Structures are given as C-alpha cells and as structure tokens.
Amino acid sequence: MFAIVGAAGRVGYSTSLALRKAGQPVRAILRDAAKAARLREIGCEIALADLKDPRSLAQVIDDVDAVQLVIPVSPTAADPAGDMRRSIQSIAKTLDQARPKRVLAISDYGAHVADDIGMPSLFRELEARLTRIDTHFFVLRSAEHMHNWGRVIPRAVAFGELMTFQDPVDMVQPTISAQDLGVIAADLLLRPDSGNDLEVIHAEGPRRYSASDVATAVSQLSGRLIHARAVPRSQWKEIFERTVPATLADLLIKANDAKNKGGLVDVEPNAGEVRRGTTELIDALRPLLSPQ
C-alpha cells in the first residue's frame, strides 16, 4: 500500500495516478473530503487526516509500505514558516512510530545550501529532520513548478508585459511540470531497493527556461506580443506583502535573491542523480491560458 499525503495537489495526484496505472494500491490522504472525487475515480482508497495531528496521521499510515510527503507552505497562515515547521515535526513524530519501509519527501532545489536563502532553507530543515527516521528515505528535490507562472499570466496577456522577479530576464532557471514530478516520484517508489538508506534525487524539466522564454511561450499561446520585465528589487517587499504575510514575503525575497545570484537554487554539486521530465514549458502553460 502506497500512502500519498497531500494527494489532492498537482504532484500528489500525478503520483497517485501513475501508481494506479501500474496496478498499485494507493491510499490518498486528504484534509478535505470535498477533494476526494477524482481520486476515487482512479481507484484510490480515501483517508482523512490533519498534518498537524500525529494521532490522526498515524491511524492512516500505520499499515502502509511507503509514504510520499508533500508539505505545503500555507500563504494564509499568520506565520507560514512556523506553520510548516509544525507540520514537519508532526509528520516526523508519526513516521518515527510507524516506520514504513520507504518514505519519499518532495524537497526543493537549493535545500543543500547552508546559508539562509529563504524557502529552500525550510526544506533543508525538512530533510534534516526526516532523514533521521529509520527507513529507506528518498529526498526528491524539485525545481520550481512551471504552473507557478500562472499567477502573472493574466496580467501579462492584458498589458503585454510579463512581470518577473528573475533578473536578468534572459537567465535560464531550472523548472519542471508538477505532472512530471509526480511521475518521477512514483517511479522512485516502485524501483528496486538500491541498498542505500538515503537517496537524494533532483528533478527538473527537459531543459531550462528564462523569463523571456516564458514571455515568448505566452505570446505564442495568447496571440499577443509579450515582453518580460524585471520588477525592480526596491519594489519586491511592497509587492509581496500585498498578498502574503511579511514572514512569507521575507522567505520569497531571499529565495529570489538566491536564484538571481545563480548557482544556489540549483542541483547540489556532486549530488548524483538528476531526473528530467518530458513536458516542455509551452505545454505546461497551455492549460493556464483561456482561449483568446
């Protein structure tokens, strides 16, 4: 039995679907029963649990062979970093007791960096805590998801400018579709035991893209000429804090500074395996644009 924590999300659903296509039993662990329908349709068993409640989580993973974890950062929490840390501690406490044969945690590019670089540093904490659990552990570090560009696409189509925190706009960055990441995760969960207690794998798309590449793809999909424009660094704090708490804004600012510096939010040097998805950027963005 494979337990997928956060199965209703893009990555969790993709992993669940890939495992079901391989004929494997999947227990989809959700917080909200309203999101269960499409998981039931593909034959998943549904279980409800709260990440911050070790007792409820233990009840639904006690008898499973493998667990996949996607721990989201809640943008609505007053302290998103603290909220994520509480989820990490709760899950770790549960896994310490349940000890499934395999655990796969979705982490982040840059989680190997010792300095504070914002969001990737939270995933460094996740890895440090979970890798102490006595089990076969996969750390699957993910490049940024392609669908994250969906937040700025409507404005780009409306005004002809794709606003970005990537500077310079022609610097390529690693990215991956959430669907590909889920498929890669499922493949790792199914592959034979390597004999190693810990395996760190990086995952990104078939090639790297710049903000200018995104603007070109959106131009092709929308039929309107769009240019990428970097948001001045001096405006970042004000822009982020319009929509997210100050603590999350700080994490995002540090992460974008690290990306723009280059070489930090990237594959760990000498880390070994890098898996590549097959979905090109334009195909990942296509569903995000309404027909023009």
Summary of the structure (lengths in Angstrom):
residues: 292
radius of gyration: 19.0
end to end distance: 44.1
largest distance: 55.7
contacts: 976
relative contact order: 0.15
helix: 45%
strand: 19%
